[in-house]
Amino acid sequence: MKKIALPMLLAAVILACAWYVSARATGIAHHPSPIHVPNPAPVKPITLSNGSLAMSVSTNNPNILQNSDGKMILQIDLEAVRAEIQGHKPLNIALVIDRSGSMAERGKLEYARKAAQELVDRLGKNDRLAVIIYDDVAEVLVPSTKVKDREWIKEKIAGITERGATNLAEGLALGYSQLREYLDREAINQVIILSDGLANRGITGKGDIQRMVSNWREEGVSVTALGLGMDFNEDLMMGIANASGGHYNFIESPDQLAGIYEKELNTLMATVGKDVKIVINTAEGVKLDDVYGYDAKIAGSEIEIPLGAFDGGQHRIIVAHLSAPTSALGKKDVAQVRLDYRDMLSDSKKVTTIAKVDVICVADMARVEEKRNLAVEGNSYWLGNSRENTTAIQAIEGGRKDDAVRWYERKVQEIRAQNAPIQSPQLESQAKQYENDLSNLKKIDNLQDGRGKVMVKKGKELQRLQSLGYISQ
């Protein structure tokens, strides 16, 4: 029996070594190994909380192999407290409504007027509202005012009629100018823009519009971008939301609009942290390889990741891929992670939380293997899948059904194999989502019809949330 067991043990060790070297060469940080790791030692994250947001910082391994490529995963887990908010911080809202000719179709403008009037009824007397309408040009329908004379505001909204083209950028800019007159760091300053079409007048370039709104977030102004129907540019609208730290929604049917406005107001009223950002200062020799989902601002060794606002109970994971020097054994500083935000539960005071991250460079691969953090590996893989899902969405958009089907079939099988040792609820949910997408895809004969367009828009909406690390509640 011993004669048989010894060769088997040696073979297992050789296979494990070969896998580890191969995984390091191909980037273990991006795709965790499906090989079972028996009872890996749990590694406690660094958890800190100085206010309404709690931050936990973890790595995929506290040990790193000497003379390896030094690739590692840094996970930052942010969760906002669930709080019973007595009243809400004042809202400073600019509602920007598309009145272009296409809004006459399917009663879209009628629903938009009704939804805007219901929004007026939901606001408090200390909240401010401006209403801007735009077609070829933009104009102020209701200058920013405290919501006291509701009937007057609603009458102005009732008189909106459709005409012209879509000067989306001018509508945005006019909304911002109305907010800026009454800008208040202790208020929630939000532009909410609705569009059913393409930006075809004034500034139309996605990059130009994104740069415009990204400057506003430095003043505490975010944009909620609402796309209505099948013909708007979802990439532009999502880009606006991402650049400003705001929200995005795809509205398939006009009768859903009132519910979306209500959801948005509830979210804004439940804000517990705003102007949230993560700043990572890497140690000497440590390099940033990637940050999933975010356009990080990099200046030397400092990496800034703006996150916008957090409402109560919101939970997000941010994953950064780093490379650390591994020539010398011993403890190595990796990074300092700083969380900055304004705590809306404490009179908008600035809060700063700092965590320091280090690893130990070791010569023994077994010490690395026994400390693998499968949860962090799984979250990195989950976010990577979301990015890769672009391949399938683009195939659907281009009418290449077979390519999209093959991607979903392969990815579902791969996720289930990878998740066997990890048991991540995010990965299991992702596998089920892709199975559902696959089932719906197989039922569509012509990807250019309405069902195909809906699948693309819904797919991009969900992909955005996943790539930003939102954990479902």
N, C-alpha and C positions, 0 to 999 in steps of 0.2 A: 504493500500500500504506500509506504514512504517513497519507494522508487518511482511510483507513478506520480505522486503528489509533488515531488521536487521539480521535475521537468515542467509540470503544469504551472507551478508557481513562478519559475524562471521565465516561462513564455509570457505569463501575465505581466510580469515586471517589464520585459522587453517591449511588449505592446504598449504599455502605459507610457514608457519613455518615448517611444516613437510617436505616439499621439501627441504628447506634450510638446516635443520639438516641432512637430508639424503645426500644432495649434498656434504656437508662438510665432511661427513664420507667417502664418496666414491671418493672424489677428484675432486671438481669442476674445478680445474685447467686443468684437462685433457679433460673433456667433458662438455662444457657449456650447461646449461639447455635450453631446447627448449621452456620453459614457456615464454610468452610474457612479456616484461618489458616495461610498458608504459612510453615513453619519458624519458629515463634515462638521468640524467644531464651530459652533455659532460665534459670530463676531458682532459685538454690540456696536451700534452706530453712536456717533457723538450727537446727543440730542440737547438742544438749547431752546429756551423760550423766555423772552423778556416782555411779552405783550400778547397781542391778538394772533400772532403767527408763531408757530413752532417750526424749528429747522432741525432736521437730522442729516448728518453727513456720513457717508459710508464709502468704502472702496470695494472693488471686487476681490481684494486680497490684501491683508496687512503685511504679507511677505512678498518679496519679489526676487526672482532668480538672478544671481550674479551673471554678468556677461550676456544677458538676454537683451531683447530689444526694448525692454522697460515699459512696454505698453500696459496701461492700467485704466480702469474705469473709476471715475469719481461721480458718485450719485448724491444729489442734493434733494432732499424730500421736504416739501413745504406744506403745512396744513394749517388752515385758519380755524379758530375756535368757532363753535356754534354758540351764538349769543342771542338772548332775547333783547332786541334793540328797542328801547323805549323811544318812540318817535324815530326820525331818521335825520341824518345830516342834510342840510339844505341842498336841493338839486338845482343846478344851473344848466338847463337843457336848451339846445337849439335843434328843433325838429325841421329837417330839410326834406321837402317832398318833391319828387319828380312829377311834373305836370305835362310832360311831353305827349305828343299825339297818340303814342302807343298805349298810354294809360287809359284810353277810352275803351280798349278791348276787354271783354269779359268782366266789365264793371269794376276794373281795378281801381280807378280813381274814386268811384263811389265808396268802395271798401276802405280806401286810404283816408277819405274824409271822415268816415264814421269812426275808424280806429283812432284817428288823431283827436276827435272830439271826446272819445272815451278816455284817452290819455289825459286830456285836460281835467276831466272829472276826478281822476285818481291823484292828481297833484295837490299838495298842501298850499296854504296861503303864503308860506314863507319860501316856497319854491319859485324859481324863475323859469319862464318859458319864452323862447323866441320861435317864430314860425317863418321859414324861408321857403319859397317856391322857385323852381327853375325849369326852364326849357332851353331856348337858345341863349337866354340871359337869366340871371338870378335876381330876385327882388325880395325885400323884407315885407312879408305880409303882416306879421305881428312883431314889433320891436320887443326886445327882451323886457319882460315885465313880471312882477309878482302876480301869481295866479289868484287874483281876487275877483275880478269881473269875468267870471267863466263864460257867461252867455255872450259877451262881446267877442271873446276869443273864438268861441265855437261858431258864431255867425260869420266871422272872417274866414274860417276854415270851410264853412258850407259854400262859400262863393267861389272856391277854386274850380277852374275849368281847364280842360286839356288844350294844349297847342304846342307847336314847334318841335325842336330837336332836344338834345340832351347835353347841356353844359354842366356836367357833374362837378368839375373842379371849382367852377365859380360858385355853385351852390354850397359846396363845402367851405370855401373861403369866407363867404358871407355869413354862414353859420358860426364859424370860428370868431369872426369879428364881433358878432353880437355877444358871444360868451365872454370875450376878452374885456368888454366894457365893465363887466361885473365879476371878473375873475376872483375867486376866493379859494385859497388853499384848503380851507376847512370845509368847502362845499365839494360836491361831486359835479365836475364840469364835463359835460358829455354832449357831443354832436351825434345825432341819430339821423342817418341819411337813408332814404328809400329810393331805389331805382329799379326800373324794369327793362332797361336797355343798355346800349353801349355809349360810352363817353365819346361824342362825335362833334362837339363844339368846344372852343377854348383850349385849355390844356388837356390833352388826351392820352399822353404817354404814361404808362403804369409807373415807371420809375420816377418821373417828375411829380406825380400826384403823391406817391409814397414819401418822397423826400419832403414834400410840403407838410404832410400830417405828422411825420416823425419829429419835426421841429416843435410841434405843438405839445407833444408829450412832456417836454422839458418844463413846460408851464403847468402841467397837471391836467391837460385836456386830452381826452380819448375820443375815438370815433367808433360808434356802432354802425356797421354797414349791413343793410338789409337788401337782399336781392330778390326780386319778385318775378315769378314766371320762368320761362325757358330761355329768354333771349338776352339776359344781362351777362356781363363778363364777370364770372365768379372769381377768376384769378385776380382781377383788379380789386374787387370788393374785399376778398380775403387779404390781399396785400395792404389795403387801407387799414383794415382792422389790426393786422399784425404790426404794422409800422407805428401805429398810434397806441398800441396796448389796449385796444378795445375788443368788441365782440363782433361776430358775424353770424348771420342766419340766412339760409336758403328757404324762401317761402314759395312753396309749390303752387298754392291756390290763394287767391285774394281773400277768401273768407277766413284764412288763418292769421291775417295781419293783426287783428285786434288782440288775439292771444299772444302773439309775439311781442307786441308793445307792452302788454301786461307783464309778461315774463321778464322783459328788459327792465321795466320799472322796479319789479320785485328784487331783481339782482342788484340794481343800483342802490336801492334803499337798504339792502343788507350788507353793504360794503363795510368791512372791518379793517382793511389795510389798503392803502393806495400808494402810488409812486413806488411800487415794490421793485427792487432790483437786487441781483446777486453780483458781487464783485469777487473774482478769484485772482489772487496774487500768487503766481507760481514761484517756487524756489529756484535758485540758480541751477541751470541745466535742464529744468523741466519745461517741456514744450506742449502746447495745445495742439492736438490733432483734429478735434472736431467737437462741436456742440450740437446735439440733435435739436432741430425744431426752431432754433433762434438765430437771429443775425447778431452775433456777439460783437461788441465794440472792443477792439484789441489795441492797446497802446503799450508796447514793450512787454513787460511781464504781467500787466494788468488786463483782465478780461471782464468786461461789464456786460451783464445779461439783464436787460429791462423786461419786467414781467407785468407791468400794468397794475390792476387792482385785484384784490381777493375779496369775495363775499364769504359770509359765514359758512364754514364747513367745506370750503373748496380745498382740494387736495391735488397738488401737482408734483411731478418728479422731473428734475432737470438732470441730464446725463452729459458729462464731458469726458472725452477720451484724451488722455495725457500720455506722454512718453517721459520716463525718468531715467537719469544716468544710473548704470548698474555695475560700474567697474570695480567699486570698492565695497567690501562687506560692511554691515552695520546699519544703524538707524539713519534714515534720510528724510529731511524735510521735503514735503511735496508742495503744499499750498496753504495759504490762509484763505478761508471762505468767509465773506462778510455779507450779511443780509441787512439791507437798509429799507425802511418804509415809514410811512406816516400811519400811526395807530389811530383809527377813527373811533375807537372805544375809549381813548384817553386824550380827547381834545386835539386830535391830529398831531400829537407830539411826534418828533422824529425818534425812531428806535433803531439801534444798531446791535446786531448779534454777530459774534465772531467765533469761528471754529478753526482750529489748526489741524492739518492732516499730515501724517508721516507714514512711512513704510520701513520695513527692515529688509535689507538686501542680504539674502542667504545663499549658501552654496549647495544646499540639499534640496532637490526637487520635491522630495516627499514632504518637506515642511511647507512648501508652497501649496502642494496639492491638498493637504489636509485642512488648509485654511480658506479654500475657495468659498466665496459668498455667492451662492447660487441665486439668491433673490436679486442681487445687483446685476449679475450676468443676465438673468431673465428679463429684467426691466430694460437693459440695454438692447437685448434682442428684440423685445416688443417694439421699442421705438424705431429700431432699424427696419423692422418689417413694415411699419407705417410709411417710412420713406420709400421703401422698395415698392409699395403698393401703387406708386405713380406709374410703374410699368404697365400694370393691368388697366388702370384708369385711362391712360393714353391709348392703349389698344382698343378699348371700348369706344373712346372718342373718335378714333380713326377707322372704326368699322371692322377691326380685326378680331372677330369673335373667338376664333379658334386659339389665337395667342393668349387672350384674356382667360379663356377656360383652362388652358394648360397652366397658366401662372397660378390660378386659384387652386387647382387640383394639387399641384406640387407644393404650394405653400401650406395648405391645410395639413398635408401629410408631414411636412417638415416641422411645423409648429408642434404637432402632437408628439413627435419623436423627441424634440428638444425639451418639451415641457415635462416629460416623464419623470426626470429626477428633480425638477424644479418645483412643479405643482403650483405654478403662478396663476392666480385667478385672471390677471390681465391677459395672459397668453391664451388661456382657455376661452375667454370671452372673444378674443381676436379670432381664434380658429372658428368659433361658431358664427361670427360675423362674416368671415370669408366663405364659409359653407353656405350661408344664406345668400350672399352675393352670387355665388356660383349657381345656386338653384334659380335665382331670378334671371341671371344671364342666359341660362339655357332655354328659358321660356320666351326670349325675345328673338324674333326672326330678323327684324331690321333695326340695327342699332342707331340709325339716324332718326327714328321716330321718337315720339314723346317719352316712351318708357326708357329708351336708351339715354336720352338727355337727362331725365330724372336720376337715373342710376349714376351718371357722371357727377351731377351736382351734389347729390347726397353723399356719394363716395368721397368727394373732395372736402365736404363739410366735416365728415367724421374723421377723415385723415388729418385735417388741420388740428382737431382737438387732441387726437392721439399724439401727433408729432410735438405738440406743446406740453405733453406729459400729463394731461388731465386724467385723474383716476375717478372712475364712476363711483357715485355715492349710493 
